[in-house]
Amino acid sequence: LRGQRDAVAAEVTGLAFALPMWWRTRSAVQQAAAFAGAAALAETGLLRISPHVGSFGYGLALWVLAACWGVLAERGYLAPRTTGLVLAGVGTLTGALIAMISDSTPGEILGVVTVAGLLAAGIAAHRVLLIGLGAVGSLYVIPDAANRYLSGSLAAPLAFAAVGLVLLWLALRLARQRRDSRDGAGNGAPAPR
């Protein structure tokens, strides 16, 4: 990022090409290119505006961009919707992990809220990919937060075990729902809830 002006110019040019190409094709690859260009531009632009923002600021900027991307994808403005939701999930989780590098309480809170939000959104929307991202994020976020605030006590391993049990329960429940909906769809009867 030493040549900030060059980096910003390259990212604006890349985004200027990626957005119309995505708009024309509506392909997953073009949407990923547009998201990557927007994320790179947001990070470099933030560095240009405030060079001493720190890892929490960079993580928060990526998190906000990804969260907005997810809202637009869920409302149908970004197609394909699944690609938009996956990009949003990966972006919010990455942003939260970057924010946690700062070793600050807001970074930890953002990490825990992001993992909980991904799990809740995945359950509400019946999206296994979002639940998977939340589960992967919890492997880093929950032990880090528990170690920071509950170090030296029995609460840290208990918190990690509780999160693991909840994730296992969710995985079994979703697998059962998918099996029941597949069985119900095959014989013409509505799937039981």
C-alpha positions as CSV (number, residue, x, y, z in Angstrom):
1,L,0.0,0.0,0.0
2,R,3.0,2.3,-0.3
3,G,1.8,3.8,-3.6
4,Q,-1.6,4.6,-2.2
5,R,-2.6,6.8,-5.2
6,D,-1.7,4.0,-7.6
7,A,-3.5,1.4,-5.6
8,V,-6.7,3.5,-5.4
9,A,-6.6,4.2,-9.1
10,A,-6.1,0.5,-9.9
11,E,-9.0,-0.5,-7.6
12,V,-11.3,2.2,-9.0
13,T,-10.5,1.0,-12.6
14,G,-11.0,-2.6,-11.6
15,L,-14.3,-1.9,-9.9
16,A,-15.4,0.2,-12.9
17,F,-14.9,-2.8,-15.1
18,A,-16.2,-5.4,-12.7
19,L,-19.6,-3.8,-11.9
20,P,-20.8,-3.4,-15.5
21,M,-19.6,-6.9,-16.4
22,W,-21.5,-8.3,-13.4
23,W,-24.6,-6.2,-14.2
24,R,-24.6,-7.7,-17.7
25,T,-23.9,-11.3,-16.9
26,R,-25.2,-11.7,-13.3
27,S,-22.6,-14.5,-12.8
28,A,-21.2,-15.5,-9.5
29,V,-17.6,-15.0,-10.6
30,Q,-18.3,-11.4,-11.7
31,Q,-20.1,-10.7,-8.4
32,A,-17.1,-12.0,-6.5
33,A,-14.8,-9.8,-8.6
34,A,-17.0,-6.8,-7.9
35,F,-17.1,-7.5,-4.1
36,A,-13.3,-8.0,-4.0
37,G,-12.8,-4.7,-5.9
38,A,-15.2,-2.9,-3.5
39,A,-13.4,-4.4,-0.5
40,A,-10.0,-3.5,-1.7
41,L,-11.1,0.1,-2.5
42,A,-12.7,0.5,0.9
43,E,-9.6,-0.7,2.7
44,T,-7.2,1.4,0.6
45,G,-9.5,4.4,0.7
46,L,-9.7,4.2,4.5
47,L,-5.9,4.1,4.6
48,R,-5.7,7.2,2.4
49,I,-8.2,9.0,4.6
50,S,-6.8,8.0,8.0
51,P,-3.3,6.3,7.9
52,H,-3.4,5.4,11.6
53,V,-6.8,3.8,11.8
54,G,-5.5,0.5,13.0
55,S,-6.7,-3.1,12.6
56,F,-10.1,-2.5,14.2
57,G,-10.9,0.3,11.7
58,Y,-9.9,-1.9,8.7
59,G,-11.9,-4.8,10.1
60,L,-15.0,-2.7,10.8
61,A,-14.8,-1.1,7.3
62,L,-14.8,-4.6,5.7
63,W,-17.5,-5.8,8.1
64,V,-19.8,-2.8,7.2
65,L,-19.3,-3.3,3.5
66,A,-20.0,-7.0,3.7
67,A,-23.1,-6.5,5.9
68,C,-24.5,-4.1,3.4
69,W,-23.7,-6.5,0.6
70,G,-25.6,-9.2,2.4
71,V,-28.7,-7.1,3.0
72,L,-28.7,-6.2,-0.7
73,A,-28.3,-9.8,-1.7
74,E,-31.1,-11.0,0.6
75,R,-33.4,-8.4,-0.8
76,G,-32.7,-9.6,-4.3
77,Y,-30.7,-6.7,-5.6
78,L,-27.6,-8.8,-6.1
79,A,-27.9,-11.9,-8.2
80,P,-27.1,-14.7,-7.7
81,R,-28.4,-14.4,-4.2
82,T,-26.5,-17.3,-2.7
83,T,-23.2,-15.9,-4.0
84,G,-24.0,-12.6,-2.4
85,L,-24.8,-14.1,0.9
86,V,-21.7,-16.3,0.9
87,L,-19.5,-13.2,0.0
88,A,-21.3,-11.2,2.8
89,G,-20.7,-14.0,5.3
90,V,-17.0,-14.4,4.4
91,G,-16.6,-10.6,4.4
92,T,-18.2,-10.1,7.8
93,L,-16.3,-12.9,9.4
94,T,-13.0,-11.7,7.9
95,G,-13.7,-8.2,9.0
96,A,-14.5,-9.3,12.5
97,L,-11.3,-11.4,12.7
98,I,-9.2,-8.4,11.4
99,A,-10.9,-6.2,14.1
100,M,-10.0,-8.8,16.8
101,I,-6.3,-8.4,16.0
102,S,-6.5,-5.1,17.8
103,D,-6.9,-6.9,21.1
104,S,-9.6,-4.5,22.1
105,T,-13.0,-5.2,23.6
106,P,-14.9,-3.8,20.7
107,G,-13.0,-6.2,18.4
108,E,-13.9,-9.1,20.6
109,I,-17.6,-8.0,20.8
110,L,-17.7,-7.6,17.0
111,G,-16.3,-11.2,16.6
112,V,-18.8,-12.8,18.9
113,V,-21.7,-10.8,17.5
114,T,-20.7,-11.8,13.9
115,V,-20.5,-15.5,14.7
116,A,-23.9,-15.4,16.5
117,G,-25.3,-13.4,13.6
118,L,-24.1,-15.8,11.0
119,L,-25.5,-18.7,12.9
120,A,-28.9,-17.0,13.5
121,A,-29.1,-15.8,9.8
122,G,-28.3,-19.3,8.6
123,I,-31.0,-20.9,10.8
124,A,-33.6,-18.3,9.9
125,A,-32.9,-18.5,6.2
126,H,-32.2,-22.3,6.2
127,R,-28.8,-21.6,4.7
128,V,-26.3,-24.3,5.6
129,L,-23.4,-22.2,4.2
130,L,-24.0,-19.4,6.6
131,I,-24.2,-21.8,9.5
132,G,-21.0,-23.4,8.3
133,L,-19.3,-20.0,8.2
134,G,-20.6,-19.2,11.7
135,A,-19.3,-22.6,12.9
136,V,-15.9,-22.0,11.4
137,G,-15.7,-18.6,12.9
138,S,-16.6,-19.9,16.3
139,L,-13.6,-22.1,16.2
140,Y,-11.4,-19.0,16.5
141,V,-13.7,-16.4,18.0
142,I,-15.1,-18.3,21.0
143,P,-11.8,-19.7,22.4
144,D,-10.1,-16.3,21.9
145,A,-12.8,-14.4,23.7
146,A,-13.1,-17.0,26.4
147,N,-9.4,-17.1,26.9
148,R,-9.2,-13.3,27.1
149,Y,-12.1,-12.8,29.6
150,L,-12.2,-16.1,31.4
151,S,-8.6,-17.2,31.5
152,G,-7.6,-19.4,34.3
153,S,-11.1,-20.5,35.1
154,L,-13.2,-23.5,34.2
155,A,-15.6,-21.2,32.4
156,A,-13.5,-21.0,29.2
157,P,-13.6,-24.7,28.4
158,L,-17.2,-24.9,29.4
159,A,-18.1,-22.0,27.1
160,F,-16.3,-23.7,24.2
161,A,-18.0,-27.1,25.0
162,A,-21.4,-25.4,25.1
163,V,-20.9,-23.7,21.8
164,G,-19.8,-27.0,20.3
165,L,-22.9,-28.8,21.6
166,V,-25.2,-26.1,20.2
167,L,-23.5,-26.4,16.8
168,L,-23.8,-30.2,16.9
169,W,-27.5,-29.9,17.7
170,L,-28.0,-27.4,14.9
171,A,-26.3,-29.6,12.4
172,L,-28.4,-32.6,13.4
173,R,-31.6,-30.6,13.3
174,L,-30.8,-29.2,9.8
175,A,-29.8,-32.6,8.5
176,R,-33.1,-34.0,9.7
177,Q,-35.1,-31.2,8.2
178,R,-33.4,-31.7,4.8
179,R,-34.1,-35.4,4.9
180,D,-37.7,-34.9,5.9
181,S,-38.2,-32.3,3.2
182,R,-36.6,-34.6,0.6
183,D,-38.8,-37.5,1.7
184,G,-41.9,-35.3,1.6
185,A,-41.1,-33.9,-1.8
186,G,-40.6,-37.4,-3.3
187,N,-44.1,-38.7,-2.5
188,G,-46.1,-35.5,-3.2
189,A,-47.0,-34.9,0.4
190,P,-46.0,-31.7,2.1
191,A,-42.8,-31.8,4.2
192,P,-43.5,-31.9,7.9
193,R,-42.0,-29.1,10.0
